[in-house]
Each structure stands twice: as C-alpha cells, then as structure tokens.
Amino acid sequence: MNVWLWGATALLLGLVPCGWLALRASRVDALVALQTAGTVVTLVLLLLAEGFNRAAYTGVALILAFVSFVGILVIARFMGRHV
C-alpha cells in the first residue's frame, strides 16, 4: 500500500457522516450531504487512480464529478417544485 491508497481509505471514512445526515436530516440537509458525498467519492476515485498508477481511471472520477453535479441540480429543481 502506498500513500495514495491510505489517503483514499481515510477519505472513505468521511462518507459515514454524509450517510448519517442523508438518512436523519431534513431534505435540504440531506441534499447537501449527498453533494458532499459525491465530492468525497470523486476524490477517492482520483486517489485510487493515482495509487494504482492507472491514468485511465482518472476519467471515471471526472465523469462522476460532472454527473453528480448535474444530478444534484436536477434533484434540487425537483425538490423546489414539491416544497
């Protein structure tokens, strides 16, 4: 294991509070927790790509960053209609 994989493992622990908030908090706070989880997972994927020394895996992280951002905007718009 190298320092990149240790960093990815440490960041994965940051998903625990995001999951707890997504389940227990209000809808707006859960949306913020979901956005934060998307950011953390993107960083984890970037660290894993560097840790495994595979540049091709970086594309997965970049696509996830875009898709999670667009997904949050769609969810926020949907929530705005039904509040």
N, C-alpha and C positions, 0 to 999 in steps of 0.2 A: 504494500500500500504506500502511496506517495501522499504528499501534502494536499494535492487536489482532491483526492478521494476522501481524505479526512475532512476537508472543508465541506464537501458535498454531504457527508454524513452529519456534520454539525448543523448544516442548514436544514436538513430534513427534520431536525428536532423543532425547528421553527414552524412546522406545519401543525404541530399539536395545538398551540393556542388558536391558530386560524380555524381548525376544525371545531374546536370547542365553541368559539364565537359563532361560527356558521350554524351550529346546532342550537345554541342557547340564547343568542342575542336577538334584537329586533331585526326586521327585514333589511333596513338600511345598513345597520352594523354588520349583518351577515354578508351583504354585498361588498362592503369594504374588506371583510375577512377573505372573501373569495378572490378579490383583486390582489390582495397581499399574497395569498397562496399561489396565485398564478405567477407572480413575480418571483417568489421563492423557488418554485419548481423550475422556472426558466433559468435562474442562476444555478440551481443544482444540475440541470442538464448541461449547461456550459462548463461547469467544473468537471462533470463526468467525461465530457468530450475531451477536455484537456488531460484529465487523469488517465484515460485510456489511450491517449495520443492518437485520436481519430478526428481529423478535421471535418470529415463528412458529417459527423454527429452534431456539429455546430448548427447546421441548417435546421435540424429538428427544434433546437432551442429558439432560434429566430422565428420560425413559423409559429411556435407556441406563443411567443410574446405577442405577435400580431393577432392571432386567433383569440387569445384570452382577452386582449384589449377590446376587440370588436364584439366579442361575446358579452362582456360586461356592459358595453354601451347598449346592446340590444336588450339585455335584462333590465337595465335602468329605464329604458324607454317603456318597456312593458309594465314595469312597476309604477311608472308615472301615470299610466292610463288607469290603473286599478287601485289607486290610493283613495 
